Amino acid sequence: MTEAFYTDKARVRASFEKAAASYDSAAVLQREVSDRMAERLQYIKFQPQVVLDAGAGTGYGAAQLRSQYPEARVLELDLARAMLQASRAKQQSGDGLLKKLFRPSLPWQVVADIERLPLADASVDMIWSSLAIQWVNVPDKVFAEFRRVLKPEGMLMFSTLGPDTLHELRDAFAGIDRATHVNQFIDMHDLGDALMRAGFAEPVMDMEKIVLTYGRARDVMADLKAIGAHNATSGRGRGLMGKHAWQRVEAAYEDRRRDGKLPATYEVVYGHAWKGSGKKLAKVSDDGRQVIEFVKKPPRAE
């Protein structure tokens, strides 16, 4: 794997630890994607008893899962302890939906890497992972772990980011130096292939683009910093970028300005699949290969 894609996990953990206090103020995209994932649950007839929120952050998705499955136990798992502490603090302080849905007898939380789950085989009915898989280095490894801990007929639902994410910012940095300045993301089709290699059945993938707008290029960077989404590639620069270089980046980004705003595009990839069993068989093509269903989503108003 090239340095452009390889993620420094220590850097990822440290960034999210520092960002726990500011995360909710800037996590507009994260809440929107979680909301859209939750909408999809309405169309899937499934009643899990144990749900793993893999990459739970400050608990927004976990609250939605408790609302959707009030009888289920929801385990919040995250790489950063401070994120889980922020979730617990909101639950205990009475922060709206989280307070309503929090049950003191079931404050399940664990600090762990989703590529190395500290869970027993076949121990959860459903895995929900919203915008976390983009931080892993090898999707095969995390999908193998997900399948290992799922019970037979268990469901995986996830969202992640595709390669067009932040392409405006990446283009603005192009030619500044040889370092990588923006995280790189894996293509939807490659993720679908990884699901198949891991042994998941009935994989369904789709993608949509969500565009946030900003007044200045530095505002984009400020939001990324606030949610802990720093550049974590091994090929990143190790020192501060000079004033002249940053001015070149800002000038290049300005070429993208439309209607007075600068766009920041996020390619959001959604997927769900089942742990294969007698009732959940993979779709097979005429030549005997498993079929991945790629759904083309209609444009959605932002």
N, C-alpha and C positions, 0 to 999 in steps of 0.2 A: 504493500500500500504506500502511495506517495505521501510526502510530507503535507501536500495540499489537503489531503483527506484525513491524515492521522491525527486523532484528537488526544491531547494531553489531559488525562483524567484528573491529575492533581490540580491542574489549572481550572478545569471545569468545576471541581468541588470547591476550590477556594473562591471562585467568582460567585457561585451561588450562596456560599456561606455569607459573604460580604453583602450580597444583594437582598437578603431576606427582608430587611426592614423597608426597603424601597420598592420591592417587587410589585406589590399590589397597585401602587400608584401609576405604574407604567405598563402593566400587563394587559393592555387592551386586546392585542391579537390573541393572547393566550386564553382570555375569557371567551372571546368570540368563537375560537376553534372548539373550545370545550362545550359551548352552547350548541354548536352545530353537531358535534358528536352526540350530545345528549338527545337531540332531535331524532337522530337515527335509531336510538334505542327504542323509540316509540313504535317502530315498525318491526321489531324483532321479538317474537314471543319466546321469552326466556326468563326464568326466575331462579337466579343463582342464590346459593346460600352463603358462599364466601367469595368476595370480590377483591382482587388485588389492584390497587391504583399504583401502577409502576411509573414513578416519576411524579409524585403527588404535589410537589411544590408547597404552596401555602394553603392547600386544602379546598380550592374552589371546585375541582372536579369531584373530590370525595363527597362534598356536600350534595352535588347533583346525583351521585350514585346512591346515597342514602335516601334521597327523595324518591328516586325511581324504584329502589328495592328496599323498602323500609324494614323488611324482616331479615335482610342480609347483614353479615358482618363485613365491613369494609376495612381492609388493611392498607394504610398509607405507607408507601415506601419511597424514599428519596435518598440521593447521594449526599445531600447536605443536611446536617442535623438542624441548622438554624431555620431552614425552610419548614421542617416538621414542627419545630418549636413555635414558629409563627402561626401555623395552623392550629395547634393546640391552644395557644393563647387566645385566638379568635373564638374558638369553640367555648372556652371557659369564661370569656368576658361578655358573651352575649351579642356577637356580631351577626345579627340578622338570621339568615338562613342557616348558617353554621351552628348557631346556638340552638335553634329550633330542632335541628336534626342530630345534634350531638347526644350520644347516650353515654353517661359517665362510666357505665360498666363495660363499655367496648371501645376504649381509646387505643385501638390497634395502630401502632406506628413502629417502623423499623428503619434504621439507617443502613443502606446497602446499595451496591451497584447492581443495576438491572442485568448486567452480563454475568453476575455471580449471585443468584438469588439464594438467600439462606432459608429456603423453604423445602419441605419434603416433597417427594414425587407425588403427583396426583392429589394435591392438597387444596386447590382452589377451583371454583367453577367458572370464573370469568376473570380475564385480565383486561384492564382498561389502561391505556398509556397514551396520554395526550402531550404531544410535542416533547418527547423525551428521547425517542430512538435516534434522533439526529446527532446525539452526543456519543453514540457508541462507535467503535471502530470497525467491528465486523458484524453485520446484521445477522449472519448465519448463527453466530454465537448467542445473541440475545433471543432469536426465535427458537433456537434449540432449548434454551432455558425456559422460555415461556411454555413451550409444549411439554417440557418435563414436569412442571408444577401444575399444569392443567389436569383436571379429571377427564376421564373419557367423555366425549361429547361437550367438553368445555369450549368456551368461546373467547377469542382474542379480538379486541377492537382497539385500533390505534390511529394516531395521526402523527405526521412528521413533516419535515420540510424537504422540498425538492430542489434541484440544481438551479432553477431560475430565481430562487430566493435572494433578495438584496442585490440583484444584478446591476442596479443603478450604482450602488455604492462600490461594488466590485469593479465596475468599469471606470469609476472615478479614480480608483487607486491604481489602475493599470498603468505600468510604465514608471511609477514613482521609484520603485526599487525592486529587488528580487524576492523580497519577503512576501508572505501571504498576509493579507489584511482582513479578509472576510472568510468566515467558515464556508467550507464546501459541503454539498449535500448529495445524497445518493438518489439516482433516478428511480421513479416509481416502478418501472419494469424490472429493474434489478432487485428491488425489494420483493416484488411478486415472485421472482425466481427463487429468492432466498426462502420465502415462505414454503414453496414447494419442496425445496431441498430439506427443510426442517420437518417435513411430513404433515403439514397442515392440509386440511381438506376444504374444498369449496372456497378458495380465496377470491375475494372481490376487492378491487382497487379502483379508486377514482381520485381526481385532482381538481382543485379550483385555485384561482389566484385572488388574493385579497390585497388591496393596495391601501396603505396608510399614507397620509400626507403630512408634510412638515414645512415649517417656515424656513429652516436653515439646515444645511448638511450636518452641522454639529448637534442639532436636535435629534437627528437619527442616532448618532453615536451615543448621545446622552441616554436615550431610551434603552438602547442595547446594554449600556452599562448598568442602568437601574434594575434591569431584570436579570443581570448576571450573564448575559449572552455575549461575553467577550470573545474575540478571536482566540480559539484554543488550539489551532493547528500547530504542529511541531515546527512548521516553516515560518512562523510569525516572527516579526522583528522583536528584538529584545530590549531596544532602547526607545526613548521618546522620539517621535518624528519631529523634524525641524519645522519652524514657522513657514519657511518658503515652500516646503513640500506640502504642508497642510493647505496653504493658499492655492496650490495647484489642484489639490483634491476638490476644494470648494468650488473653484472655477469650472472644473470638469463636471461636477454635479449640477451646477447652475444651468448647463445646457439641457437638463431634463425638466426644468421648471415649466409647469403648465397651469394657467389660470391662477398664477401667483403662488403656487404650492409645489414643493418637491415631492415626488412619489417615492415610496419604498415598497416594492413588490414582494409578497410572500407567496411562494408556490406551496400550497398546503396539500399534502398527500394523505388520503384516508384509506384504511384497509380493515377488513375483518375476515376471519377464517375460523375454522373449527378444528378441534383435535379429533382426527378421524376415528370413526368407530363403525359399527354395523349400521348405525342410523345416519351417520354423516359421512357419506362416501364422496370421494373426489370425482369431479366431472372429468371424463376421459374422452379424448379425441379419437377419430377413426383409426389413427395409427398407434393408439395405446398410450399417448402421453396425457398427463394431467393438464387440465385447462384452467387458466386464470381468467376470470371475468374482469375486464376493464370497462368501467362505466363512464361514459362521457356525460358530465354534469352540465346542465344548461346554465347560462350566465345568471349571476345573482346580484341584485343591487347591493352595493356596499352601505 
